Amino acid sequence: MPKASVKRLIECKKDDLINLVLDIEKYPEFVPFCHDAKIHEIKNEGDLKKIIADLTIGKGPFKDTYKSDVTFNKINDVIFVKNIDGPLNHLSNNWKFNKKENATEVTFDIDFEIKNKFLNSLMIVSFQFGLEKIADAFQKRAEKLFSKS
């Protein structure tokens, strides 16, 4: 299974970055390989915000939609995502946000496996590159929307 982690220091408020990540329906506007996004349900349960959402991801002729369970822990400032349905045998990713003076340190960890063994093999080869592109996209979007200029 491909596993990777990316850490970035972004000159934005922690709450702005959390809201950016939770604004899933905007992903097709700036996230590479994301073609569509739909939120089915949002529930607030005490210190947790729970979202059920679909993302359509892919490149070239390879596109597929998977359903995710997204949980934001408001106390720990952590977002945990796991797949519910779709082309993945397994998906778990974590977003962690830590305030650092005038910036926020964001850590993104991901671990997944695609059901199609051939596509999974292709993803392993280019996975870190793709993850860096996605991290770049979130950082550029945050800086565009929230930086102090």
C-alpha positions as CSV (number, residue, x, y, z in Angstrom):
1,M,0.0,0.0,0.0
2,P,1.3,3.5,-0.8
3,K,2.1,5.5,2.3
4,A,3.4,9.0,2.5
5,S,3.6,12.1,4.7
6,V,4.0,15.7,3.8
7,K,4.7,18.6,6.2
8,R,4.3,22.3,5.4
9,L,4.6,25.5,7.2
10,I,2.0,27.9,5.8
11,E,1.7,31.5,6.7
12,C,-2.1,31.4,7.5
13,K,-4.3,31.1,10.5
14,K,-4.9,27.5,11.7
15,D,-8.7,27.9,11.5
16,D,-8.5,29.2,7.9
17,L,-6.5,26.1,6.9
18,I,-8.9,23.7,8.7
19,N,-11.9,25.4,6.9
20,L,-10.1,25.1,3.6
21,V,-9.6,21.4,4.0
22,L,-13.2,20.9,5.1
23,D,-14.5,22.8,2.1
24,I,-14.5,19.6,0.1
25,E,-16.9,20.8,-2.7
26,K,-14.3,23.4,-3.7
27,Y,-11.5,20.8,-4.3
28,P,-12.1,20.5,-8.1
29,E,-11.2,24.2,-8.4
30,F,-7.6,23.7,-7.2
31,V,-6.7,20.1,-6.3
32,P,-4.9,18.2,-9.1
33,F,-6.6,15.0,-10.2
34,C,-9.9,16.0,-8.5
35,H,-12.7,16.2,-11.0
36,D,-15.8,16.4,-8.8
37,A,-16.8,16.6,-5.1
38,K,-20.1,16.3,-3.4
39,I,-21.0,16.4,0.3
40,H,-23.9,14.1,1.2
41,E,-24.1,14.8,4.9
42,I,-22.7,17.1,7.6
43,K,-23.3,16.4,11.3
44,N,-22.0,18.1,14.4
45,E,-21.7,15.7,17.3
46,G,-20.1,17.5,20.3
47,D,-16.5,18.0,19.6
48,L,-16.7,16.2,16.2
49,K,-17.8,17.4,12.9
50,K,-18.7,14.5,10.6
51,I,-18.9,14.7,6.8
52,I,-19.9,12.1,4.2
53,A,-18.5,13.1,0.8
54,D,-17.7,11.8,-2.7
55,L,-14.6,12.7,-4.6
56,T,-14.1,11.8,-8.2
57,I,-10.3,11.5,-8.8
58,G,-8.2,10.4,-11.7
59,K,-5.9,11.2,-14.5
60,G,-6.5,10.7,-18.2
61,P,-8.9,7.9,-18.9
62,F,-8.6,6.6,-15.3
63,K,-11.3,8.3,-13.2
64,D,-13.3,6.9,-10.3
65,T,-15.5,8.1,-7.4
66,Y,-15.0,7.1,-3.8
67,K,-17.1,7.9,-0.8
68,S,-15.3,9.1,2.4
69,D,-16.1,9.5,6.0
70,V,-14.4,12.7,7.2
71,T,-14.2,13.5,10.9
72,F,-12.9,16.8,12.3
73,N,-11.9,16.7,15.9
74,K,-12.4,20.3,17.1
75,I,-10.4,19.8,20.3
76,N,-7.2,18.3,18.7
77,D,-7.4,20.1,15.4
78,V,-7.1,16.8,13.5
79,I,-9.1,15.7,10.4
80,F,-9.3,11.9,9.8
81,V,-10.5,10.5,6.5
82,K,-11.4,6.9,5.7
83,N,-13.0,5.4,2.6
84,I,-16.5,3.9,2.8
85,D,-17.1,2.8,-0.8
86,G,-15.5,3.0,-4.2
87,P,-12.3,1.8,-5.9
88,L,-10.2,1.6,-2.8
89,N,-9.6,-1.4,-0.6
90,H,-8.3,1.0,2.1
91,L,-7.8,4.7,2.6
92,S,-6.9,6.6,5.7
93,N,-5.5,10.0,5.9
94,N,-4.9,12.5,8.7
95,W,-4.5,16.2,8.6
96,K,-2.8,17.8,11.7
97,F,-2.7,21.5,12.3
98,N,-0.3,23.2,14.8
99,K,0.0,26.9,15.3
100,K,3.6,28.2,15.0
101,E,4.0,31.9,15.7
102,N,2.6,33.6,12.5
103,A,2.1,30.4,10.6
104,T,0.5,26.9,10.8
105,E,2.4,23.7,10.5
106,V,0.2,21.2,8.5
107,T,1.0,17.5,8.4
108,F,-0.7,15.3,6.0
109,D,-0.4,11.5,6.2
110,I,-2.0,9.1,3.8
111,D,-2.1,5.3,3.4
112,F,-4.3,3.7,0.7
113,E,-4.7,0.7,-1.6
114,I,-6.6,0.7,-4.9
115,K,-8.7,-2.5,-5.6
116,N,-7.3,-2.7,-9.2
117,K,-3.8,-4.2,-8.7
118,F,-2.5,-2.7,-12.0
119,L,-3.5,0.8,-11.1
120,N,-2.2,0.3,-7.5
121,S,1.2,-0.6,-9.0
122,L,1.2,2.6,-11.2
123,M,0.2,4.7,-8.2
124,I,3.1,3.4,-6.1
125,V,5.6,4.7,-8.7
126,S,4.3,8.3,-8.9
127,F,2.6,8.6,-5.5
128,Q,5.1,10.9,-3.7
129,F,5.2,13.2,-6.7
130,G,1.4,13.4,-6.8
131,L,1.1,14.0,-3.1
132,E,3.6,16.9,-3.3
133,K,1.5,18.4,-6.1
134,I,-1.6,18.1,-4.0
135,A,0.2,19.7,-1.0
136,D,1.4,22.5,-3.2
137,A,-2.1,23.1,-4.4
138,F,-3.5,23.4,-0.9
139,Q,-0.6,25.7,0.1
140,K,-1.1,28.0,-2.9
141,R,-4.8,28.1,-2.4
142,A,-4.4,29.0,1.3
143,E,-1.8,31.7,0.5
144,K,-4.1,33.1,-2.2
145,L,-7.1,33.2,0.1
146,F,-5.7,34.1,3.5
147,S,-2.2,35.5,3.3
148,K,-1.6,39.0,4.7
149,S,-0.8,41.2,1.8
